[in-house]
């Protein structure tokens, strides 16, 4: 896996959300480096940190969306629940069966869906509100 970095197209324009997304990507890249060196202990620790960071991020982001009166908040929360459930299922599977060759790719798919698909609608909303404002 190539290291993931925040690009301007992935940024929502909200400082806290973008900072938390960057932190998640740093942890994801760290996990991938550890996985490549077969550092199972490091992987487990980083995965625990990533799980906590993701759970905190989802709560924070939902509160931010509500605070901005984002009309798509209910759908966004549903997307978060689906991403969180898929993430936790993948973590559970890894603890039972090991990480496997495609673990990082699966992890990226889950997180990228949240970062790209779900949050870009909020980015558009913020841009519209800035133009009205």
Order of alpha helices (4+ residues) and beta strands (2+ residues): alpha-alpha-alpha-alpha-alpha
